[in-house]
Amino acid sequence: MPDLRKYHRAFGVYGICVENGQLLVIRKNGGPYINRFDLPGGSLEEGESLSDAMKREFMEETGFEIEIKENIGVVDFQLPWQWKGFTDVHHIAVYYLVEIIGGEICVPEQFEGQDSLGALWVSEKDISLENASPLVLKAFEWLKTETLGFEAESFEEWKVLK
C-alpha cells in the first residue's frame, strides 16, 4: 500500500545554552511544537548564513546575544502535523552549543513569524514528551552523551497541543 503522507520539510538552526545545569528554552507559540518548550532558533532568512541565523534567532526569541562555541551536528525528526495540505513534518535541525555574552531574558517583540512567547531556564526533570519538543529532549540527551546519533527519530503518536 503506498504511503499517502505529504511531508513539509522544515530546516533550522538551534542553540543549546546551559547555565547551572539548566537549559534555556522558549515557550513555543506556533507550529507542531505549539504550547511546548522548544530550543531557541529557527529558519534562515534569504541569503543568511547558518551562524548569522543562529545569532539573530537567539536574540529575537530570548533577548540574549550569544557566541557560538561549537557546531554539534544535525538531527532530523518526523512527526504528524496537519498544515497547509501537509500531513507530516520532516524537521531538520542544526545544533550549536552557544554561550551568552550579553543582553537579558525578555518577552520577545511579537511580529509575523515570531513563535516565541519568551525564554526560561528548565532542568531535565521538568521536561517530558508531553511538554517539550523533540529538539529539547535531544538537547538533554546530547548533554549526557555528547552524541546526537544519526538516525531520524519518528514520533508517530505526536499530538499537537492547542
Secondary structure, DSSP 8 states (H G I E B T S, - for coil): ------EEEEEEEEEE-EETTEEEEEEE-SGGGTTSEE-SEE---TT--HHHHHHHHHHHHHSEEEEEEEEEEEEEEEEEEEETTEEEEEEEEEEEEEEEEEE--------TT--EEEEEEE-GGG--TTTB-HHHHHHHHHHHHS---SS-EE-TT-----
